[in-house]
Amino acid sequence: MNTKSVSELLNQDITLQKVTIKGWVRTFRANRFIALNDGSTINNIQCVVDFENFDEALLKRITTGAAIEVNGDLVESQGKGQKVEIVVSSLEVLGDSDPETYPIQPKKHSFEFLRENAHLRTRTNTFSAVMRLRSSLSFAIHKYFNENGFYYMHTPIITGSDAEGAGEMFRVTNLDAKNPPLTKEGKVNYKEDFFGKETNLTVSGQLEAETYAMSLGKVYTFGPTFRAENSNTSRHLSEFWMIEPEVAFMDLAGNMDLAEDFMKSVISYVLEHNREDLEFLDERLFNDEKTKPQAERSEMRLIEKLKFVTDNNFKRVSYTEAIDILRNSKPNKKKKFKYLINEWGADLQSEHERFLVEKHFKCPVILFDYPANIKAFYMRLNEDEKTVRAMDILFPGIGEIVGGSQREERLEVLKQKMAALDIPEEELWWYLDLRKYGTAVHSGFGLGFERLVMFATGMSNIRDVIPYPRTPQNAEF
């Protein structure tokens, strides 16, 4: 007899068939009704036990969290809430389960408590739904790029370059921490380290992806990145995943087209394939919102917010126009913004980005042509020499979700920008080579995967959308 998943059985039209199923007990009521879940769906299947046919000692072992195998007949359900149920003919408890110490009891747990039990938290409805959505979004990303002629590239995790110029990187070394070799000047001699130079965990695969785009045409990365930023907030992780496409012969307008089409595609995919999980998370978020003060409540429900992205054209607005809108807005004039907009050149905050999306334009927004001094060195300088060909995509509820640019393809201009930021040419000689040999217009963008999962699930803390979060003072599991 083939073992079926809960998802398969709940979608069966054929009843009165013998089935085998394995899963974990969510609840066991009145020594008769087992709610069984195997992770394939947010829904449980009800297994009906005639306790007179089973040994009492066996029934006592069927507790919340126990793994069991059930054999029986799939029949039309006599109760409400499900189409089918299993009338159990035989049952086996597959492993030990201690009901006294099992932490995931059938009650509401705080997210803080569940983070402390991250190895078990996907046995709850919320986290199983979030992680199924995370998996579907991953698949949708690869599917999109594969269908659009991109090549998947694995960029180095260990690197000698700092793509963002942030300097907040994790060092990689095998030198003796207590007694490292020193130079004559008394500094650590990294020439004696494993790689013969100072190396770090990467903050981005962009620069390496650019090299492949300039030979393969269209490439993308999707891998782990690391930031040693001591920010213990609900929006920061020390280890996170990034999606970074790079395309040769594509300018900023093409980059914006690509990013908009990409975002609509992956969100449409989960709207189609993860409906039950989204409906559950939508209801959970709606109930949570009701407990907040009116001023802090979201104006859109989760599924409505996702359709807001898929059903609207993204409005394209220059940074300069956006600053004028914000400077003259009611929240700015009445000093309701935490960060007031007084002059051109300000670095926009989430409150400003959300105002543009949710209040002013009422659609997703792409801002472009940012001030050069608040953007990275590799972005193409405009003719005004004040702005660069950068773009950010802004979504409701979250603000910036995608950041990208047309890359600076002119060798001398790039050298000047690196010199102004004290970036040594010898560290990025290979990157400069791209501007010497067959240089051409090219562009790309970056999307923090966990930020996308937060948006798609409605989760408010980034620690709750990655299996095992790495944050300051925390590397458990």
C-alpha positions as CSV (number, residue, x, y, z in Angstrom):
1,M,0.0,0.0,0.0
2,N,1.5,3.3,-1.1
3,T,1.9,6.0,1.6
4,K,0.1,9.2,0.7
5,S,0.7,12.7,1.9
6,V,-2.0,14.7,3.8
7,S,-2.2,17.1,0.9
8,E,-2.9,14.3,-1.6
9,L,-5.6,12.7,0.6
10,L,-7.4,16.0,1.2
11,N,-7.6,16.6,-2.5
12,Q,-8.8,13.1,-3.3
13,D,-12.2,12.7,-4.9
14,I,-12.2,8.9,-4.4
15,T,-13.4,7.7,-1.0
16,L,-13.8,4.2,0.3
17,Q,-10.2,3.3,-0.5
18,K,-7.6,1.9,1.8
19,V,-4.7,4.3,2.6
20,T,-1.5,4.6,4.6
21,I,-0.3,7.9,6.0
22,K,2.5,9.0,8.3
23,G,2.8,12.3,10.2
24,W,2.9,14.0,13.5
25,V,0.0,14.3,16.0
26,R,-1.3,17.8,16.4
27,T,-4.1,16.9,18.8
28,F,-5.8,13.7,20.1
29,R,-9.3,14.4,21.4
30,A,-11.5,12.1,23.5
31,N,-9.3,9.1,22.7
32,R,-11.0,9.1,19.3
33,F,-10.0,12.0,16.9
34,I,-6.4,12.4,15.9
35,A,-5.5,15.6,13.9
36,L,-2.5,14.5,11.8
37,N,-0.1,16.7,9.9
38,D,2.9,15.8,7.7
39,G,4.1,19.2,6.6
40,S,2.7,18.9,3.0
41,T,-0.2,21.3,3.8
42,I,-1.3,23.7,6.5
43,N,-4.4,21.5,6.9
44,N,-4.6,18.4,9.2
45,I,-6.4,15.2,8.3
46,Q,-8.7,13.7,10.9
47,C,-8.1,10.1,11.8
48,V,-11.0,8.4,13.7
49,V,-10.0,5.7,16.1
50,D,-12.4,3.2,17.7
51,F,-10.7,3.0,21.1
52,E,-12.3,-0.3,21.9
53,N,-10.2,-1.9,19.1
54,F,-6.9,-0.6,20.4
55,D,-4.8,-1.3,23.5
56,E,-5.0,1.4,26.1
57,A,-1.2,1.6,26.5
58,L,-0.9,2.3,22.8
59,L,-3.5,5.1,23.0
60,K,-1.6,6.7,25.9
61,R,1.5,7.0,23.6
62,I,-0.5,9.1,21.0
63,T,0.4,12.5,22.3
64,T,1.0,15.9,20.7
65,G,4.2,15.7,18.7
66,A,4.3,11.9,18.3
67,A,5.2,10.5,14.9
68,I,2.7,7.8,13.9
69,E,1.7,5.6,10.9
70,V,-2.0,5.1,10.2
71,N,-3.7,2.6,8.0
72,G,-7.4,2.8,7.3
73,D,-10.2,3.6,5.0
74,L,-10.6,7.1,3.5
75,V,-14.2,8.1,3.8
76,E,-16.4,11.1,3.5
77,S,-16.2,13.1,6.7
78,Q,-19.0,13.1,9.1
79,G,-17.9,16.4,10.7
80,K,-17.5,20.0,9.5
81,G,-14.3,21.5,8.2
82,Q,-13.0,18.7,6.0
83,K,-14.1,16.7,3.0
84,V,-12.6,13.4,4.0
85,E,-11.3,11.6,7.1
86,I,-9.6,8.2,7.8
87,V,-11.3,5.5,9.8
88,V,-8.3,3.8,11.4
89,S,-7.9,0.0,11.1
90,S,-4.3,-0.1,12.4
91,L,-1.9,2.4,14.0
92,E,1.8,2.4,15.0
93,V,3.7,4.9,17.1
94,L,7.0,5.3,15.3
95,G,9.1,7.0,17.9
96,D,9.2,8.2,21.5
97,S,7.4,11.4,22.5
98,D,7.5,12.9,26.0
99,P,4.3,14.9,26.5
100,E,5.6,16.5,29.7
101,T,8.6,18.2,28.0
102,Y,7.4,18.6,24.4
103,P,7.5,22.4,23.9
104,I,5.1,22.9,21.0
105,Q,1.8,22.3,22.7
106,P,-1.5,23.0,21.0
107,K,-1.8,26.6,22.2
108,K,-0.6,30.1,21.2
109,H,3.1,30.6,21.6
110,S,5.1,33.8,21.4
111,F,7.4,34.2,18.4
112,E,10.2,34.8,20.9
113,F,9.6,31.4,22.5
114,L,9.4,29.7,19.1
115,R,12.8,31.3,18.1
116,E,14.3,29.6,21.1
117,N,12.8,26.3,19.8
118,A,13.6,27.0,16.1
119,H,14.3,23.3,15.5
120,L,10.6,22.5,16.3
121,R,8.8,25.7,15.3
122,T,7.8,24.5,11.8
123,R,5.4,22.2,13.5
124,T,3.2,25.2,14.1
125,N,0.8,26.4,11.4
126,T,2.4,29.8,11.1
127,F,6.0,28.6,10.6
128,S,5.1,25.7,8.4
129,A,3.2,28.2,6.1
130,V,6.1,30.7,6.1
131,M,8.7,28.0,5.2
132,R,6.5,26.5,2.4
133,L,6.2,30.0,1.0
134,R,9.9,30.5,1.3
135,S,10.5,27.3,-0.7
136,S,8.0,28.3,-3.3
137,L,9.5,31.7,-3.7
138,S,13.0,30.1,-4.2
139,F,11.6,27.9,-6.9
140,A,9.8,30.8,-8.6
141,I,13.0,32.8,-8.7
142,H,15.0,30.0,-10.4
143,K,12.0,29.3,-12.7
144,Y,11.8,33.0,-13.8
145,F,15.5,33.3,-14.6
146,N,15.7,29.9,-16.3
147,E,12.7,30.8,-18.6
148,N,14.2,34.1,-19.4
149,G,17.6,32.9,-20.6
150,F,19.7,33.6,-17.5
151,Y,22.6,31.4,-16.4
152,Y,22.9,30.6,-12.7
153,M,26.3,31.5,-11.3
154,H,27.8,30.5,-7.9
155,T,29.9,33.5,-6.8
156,P,32.6,33.1,-4.1
157,I,31.6,33.1,-0.4
158,I,35.2,33.8,0.6
159,T,36.4,37.1,-1.0
160,G,39.1,39.6,-0.9
161,S,36.9,42.5,-2.0
162,D,34.2,44.5,-0.4
163,A,31.5,45.2,-3.0
164,E,29.6,47.7,-0.9
165,G,32.5,49.5,0.6
166,A,30.9,49.1,4.0
167,G,33.8,47.6,5.8
168,E,31.5,45.5,8.0
169,M,32.7,42.1,7.0
170,F,33.5,38.8,8.8
171,R,37.2,37.9,8.5
172,V,38.2,34.5,7.3
173,T,41.5,33.2,8.8
174,N,43.2,30.2,10.1
175,L,46.0,32.2,11.9
176,D,46.5,31.5,15.6
177,A,44.2,33.9,17.3
178,K,46.4,34.2,20.4
179,N,49.7,34.4,18.6
180,P,49.3,35.6,14.9
181,P,52.4,36.2,12.8
182,L,53.3,39.9,12.7
183,T,55.0,42.2,10.2
184,K,58.0,44.4,11.1
185,E,55.4,47.2,11.8
186,G,53.7,45.0,14.4
187,K,50.6,44.3,12.3
188,V,49.1,40.9,11.5
189,N,50.9,39.4,8.6
190,Y,48.2,38.1,6.4
191,K,50.7,36.9,3.8
192,E,51.1,33.9,6.1
193,D,47.4,33.3,6.3
194,F,45.7,30.4,4.4
195,F,45.0,32.5,1.2
196,G,48.1,34.7,1.5
197,K,46.0,37.8,1.9
198,E,43.2,39.2,4.1
199,T,39.9,37.6,3.2
200,N,36.3,37.9,4.4
201,L,32.8,36.4,3.9
202,T,31.1,38.1,1.0
203,V,28.5,40.9,1.4
204,S,27.5,40.5,-2.3
205,G,28.3,38.5,-5.4
206,Q,27.6,41.4,-7.7
207,L,31.1,42.3,-8.8
208,E,31.9,38.7,-9.7
209,A,28.5,38.4,-11.5
210,E,29.4,41.4,-13.6
211,T,32.4,39.6,-14.9
212,Y,30.3,36.6,-16.1
213,A,27.6,38.9,-17.5
214,M,30.2,40.4,-19.8
215,S,30.8,37.1,-21.4
216,L,27.6,35.0,-20.9
217,G,25.2,38.0,-21.4
218,K,22.6,37.3,-18.6
219,V,23.5,35.7,-15.3
220,Y,22.2,35.7,-11.7
221,T,23.3,34.7,-8.3
222,F,21.2,33.4,-5.4
223,G,23.3,32.6,-2.4
224,P,24.3,33.4,1.2
225,T,25.8,36.8,2.0
226,F,27.2,38.1,5.3
227,R,27.3,41.4,7.1
228,A,29.1,42.0,10.4
229,E,26.8,44.9,11.2
230,N,25.9,45.2,14.9
231,S,22.3,45.9,14.3
232,N,20.0,43.9,16.5
233,T,16.7,45.0,14.8
234,S,13.7,43.2,13.3
235,R,15.1,44.0,9.8
236,H,18.7,42.9,10.0
237,L,20.5,39.5,9.8
238,S,24.2,38.7,9.9
239,E,23.7,35.9,7.4
240,F,21.1,36.3,4.6
241,W,20.4,35.3,1.0
242,M,20.7,37.6,-2.0
243,I,19.3,37.4,-5.6
244,E,21.5,39.4,-8.0
245,P,20.9,39.4,-11.7
246,E,23.4,41.1,-14.0
247,V,22.8,41.8,-17.7
248,A,25.1,43.0,-20.5
249,F,24.0,45.6,-23.0
250,M,21.1,46.7,-20.7
251,D,20.6,50.3,-19.5
252,L,18.7,51.6,-16.5
253,A,15.3,51.5,-18.2
254,G,15.8,47.9,-19.2
255,N,16.9,47.2,-15.6
256,M,13.7,48.7,-14.2
257,D,11.6,46.7,-16.8
258,L,13.4,43.5,-15.7
259,A,13.0,44.1,-12.0
260,E,9.3,44.9,-12.3
261,D,8.5,41.9,-14.4
262,F,10.6,39.7,-12.1
263,M,8.8,40.8,-8.9
264,K,5.3,40.5,-10.4
265,S,6.2,37.0,-11.6
266,V,7.5,35.5,-8.4
267,I,4.6,37.0,-6.3
268,S,2.0,35.8,-8.9
269,Y,3.5,32.3,-8.5
270,V,2.8,32.1,-4.8
271,L,-0.6,33.6,-5.2
272,E,-1.4,30.7,-7.5
273,H,0.4,27.9,-5.8
274,N,0.3,28.7,-2.0
275,R,-3.3,29.9,-1.7
276,E,-4.1,28.0,1.5
277,D,-0.9,29.2,3.3
278,L,-1.5,32.8,2.2
279,E,-5.1,32.7,3.4
280,F,-4.1,31.4,6.8
281,L,-1.3,34.1,7.1
282,D,-3.7,36.7,5.8
283,E,-6.2,35.9,8.6
284,R,-3.5,35.7,11.2
285,L,-2.1,39.1,10.3
286,F,-5.7,40.6,10.2
287,N,-6.4,39.3,13.7
288,D,-3.0,40.7,15.0
289,E,-3.7,44.1,13.4
290,K,-7.0,44.4,15.3
291,T,-5.0,44.4,18.6
292,K,-2.9,47.4,17.5
293,P,-3.8,51.1,17.9
294,Q,-5.7,52.4,14.9
295,A,-2.8,54.6,13.8
296,E,-0.4,51.6,13.6
297,R,-2.7,49.3,11.6
298,S,-2.0,48.4,8.0
299,E,-4.5,49.7,5.5
300,M,-4.2,46.5,3.4
301,R,-4.5,42.9,4.2
302,L,-1.8,40.5,3.1
303,I,-3.3,39.1,-0.1
304,E,-4.6,42.5,-1.0
305,K,-1.0,43.8,-0.7
306,L,0.4,41.1,-2.9
307,K,-2.2,41.8,-5.6
308,F,-1.4,45.5,-5.2
309,V,2.0,44.6,-6.7
310,T,0.9,42.2,-9.4
311,D,-2.1,44.2,-10.6
312,N,-0.5,47.7,-10.8
313,N,2.1,49.2,-13.1
314,F,5.1,50.5,-11.1
315,K,5.3,54.3,-11.1
316,R,8.7,55.6,-12.2
317,V,9.8,58.7,-10.4
318,S,13.1,60.5,-10.2
319,Y,14.7,61.1,-6.8
320,T,14.5,64.8,-7.4
321,E,10.7,64.7,-8.1
322,A,10.2,62.5,-5.0
323,I,12.1,64.9,-2.8
324,D,9.8,67.8,-4.0
325,I,6.7,65.6,-3.3
326,L,7.9,64.7,0.2
327,R,9.1,68.2,1.1
328,N,5.7,69.6,0.2
329,S,3.7,66.8,1.8
330,K,1.4,67.3,4.8
331,P,3.3,64.9,7.0
332,N,6.5,66.9,6.4
333,K,4.9,70.3,6.7
334,K,3.1,69.2,9.9
335,K,6.3,67.5,11.2
336,K,4.7,64.1,11.4
337,F,7.7,62.5,9.7
338,K,10.3,61.3,12.2
339,Y,13.0,62.4,9.7
340,L,12.0,65.7,8.1
341,I,12.8,66.3,4.4
342,N,14.5,69.7,4.2
343,E,16.8,69.6,1.2
344,W,17.9,67.6,-1.8
345,G,20.4,64.9,-1.0
346,A,18.6,63.4,2.0
347,D,18.8,59.6,2.3
348,L,15.2,58.5,2.2
349,Q,13.8,56.5,5.2
350,S,11.1,53.8,5.2
351,E,8.5,56.3,6.3
352,H,9.2,58.4,3.2
353,E,9.2,55.4,0.9
354,R,5.9,54.1,2.3
355,F,4.3,57.6,1.9
356,L,5.1,57.7,-1.8
357,V,3.7,54.2,-2.3
358,E,0.7,54.0,0.0
359,K,-0.5,57.6,0.1
360,H,0.7,59.6,-2.9
361,F,0.9,57.3,-5.9
362,K,-1.1,54.4,-4.5
363,C,1.0,51.9,-6.5
364,P,4.5,50.4,-6.3
365,V,7.2,53.0,-7.1
366,I,10.6,52.9,-8.7
367,L,12.8,55.8,-7.8
368,F,15.8,56.5,-10.0
369,D,18.7,58.9,-10.4
370,Y,19.9,59.2,-6.8
371,P,22.5,61.6,-5.5
372,A,26.0,60.1,-6.2
373,N,27.2,60.6,-2.6
374,I,24.7,58.3,-1.0
375,K,25.2,55.4,-3.5
376,A,27.9,52.9,-4.2
377,F,31.1,53.6,-6.3
378,Y,30.1,51.2,-9.2
379,M,26.9,53.1,-10.2
380,R,27.1,55.0,-13.5
381,L,27.6,58.8,-13.1
382,N,25.1,60.9,-14.9
383,E,26.0,63.9,-17.1
384,D,25.0,66.3,-14.3
385,E,27.9,64.7,-12.2
386,K,25.6,64.9,-9.1
387,T,23.4,61.8,-9.6
388,V,23.9,58.2,-10.6
389,R,21.9,55.8,-12.7
390,A,20.5,54.0,-9.6
391,M,17.0,52.7,-8.9
392,D,15.1,51.4,-5.9
393,I,11.8,49.6,-6.0
394,L,9.4,50.6,-3.1
395,F,6.6,48.3,-1.9
396,P,3.7,48.9,0.5
397,G,4.3,48.1,4.2
398,I,8.0,47.6,3.7
399,G,9.5,50.4,1.7
400,E,12.6,49.6,-0.4
401,I,12.8,45.9,-1.5
402,V,15.0,46.1,-4.6
403,G,18.1,48.2,-5.2
404,G,20.0,48.3,-8.5
405,S,21.8,50.4,-11.1
406,Q,23.3,50.8,-14.4
407,R,27.0,50.0,-13.7
408,E,29.8,52.5,-14.5
409,E,31.4,51.1,-17.7
410,R,33.8,53.9,-18.3
411,L,37.3,53.1,-17.1
412,E,38.6,56.6,-16.2
413,V,35.4,57.6,-14.5
414,L,35.4,54.4,-12.4
415,K,39.0,55.0,-11.5
416,Q,38.2,58.5,-10.3
417,K,35.3,57.3,-8.2
418,M,37.5,54.6,-6.6
419,A,40.2,57.1,-5.8
420,A,37.8,59.5,-4.2
421,L,36.7,56.6,-1.9
422,D,40.2,55.4,-1.2
423,I,39.5,52.0,-2.9
424,P,42.9,50.7,-4.1
425,E,43.0,49.8,-7.8
426,E,45.2,46.8,-7.2
427,E,42.4,45.2,-5.1
428,L,39.9,45.3,-8.0
429,W,42.3,45.1,-11.0
430,W,40.1,42.3,-12.5
431,Y,37.0,44.5,-12.1
432,L,38.8,47.3,-13.9
433,D,39.8,44.9,-16.7
434,L,36.1,44.6,-17.7
435,R,36.3,48.4,-18.6
436,K,39.5,47.8,-20.6
437,Y,38.5,44.8,-22.7
438,G,35.2,45.0,-24.5
439,T,33.4,47.4,-22.1
440,A,29.7,48.0,-22.7
441,V,26.6,49.3,-20.9
442,H,25.4,46.7,-18.3
443,S,23.1,46.8,-15.3
444,G,21.7,44.7,-12.5
445,F,20.0,44.7,-9.1
446,G,19.9,43.0,-5.8
447,L,17.0,41.6,-3.8
448,G,17.4,40.5,-0.2
449,F,15.5,37.2,-0.2
450,E,14.4,37.4,3.4
451,R,12.9,40.9,2.7
452,L,10.9,39.3,-0.1
453,V,9.7,36.5,2.2
454,M,8.7,39.0,4.9
455,F,6.6,40.9,2.3
456,A,5.0,37.7,1.0
457,T,4.1,36.3,4.4
458,G,3.3,39.4,6.4
459,M,5.9,38.5,9.1
460,S,7.2,41.6,10.8
461,N,10.5,40.2,12.1
462,I,13.2,39.0,9.7
463,R,14.3,36.3,12.2
464,D,11.0,34.5,11.5
465,V,11.4,34.0,7.8
466,I,14.8,32.1,7.8
467,P,15.2,28.7,9.4
468,Y,18.0,29.6,11.8
469,P,18.7,33.3,12.1
470,R,22.2,34.6,12.7
471,T,22.2,37.9,14.6
472,P,24.5,39.6,17.1
473,Q,25.2,37.3,20.1
474,N,23.2,34.5,18.5
475,A,24.4,31.5,16.5
476,E,22.3,28.8,18.1
477,F,21.4,25.6,16.3
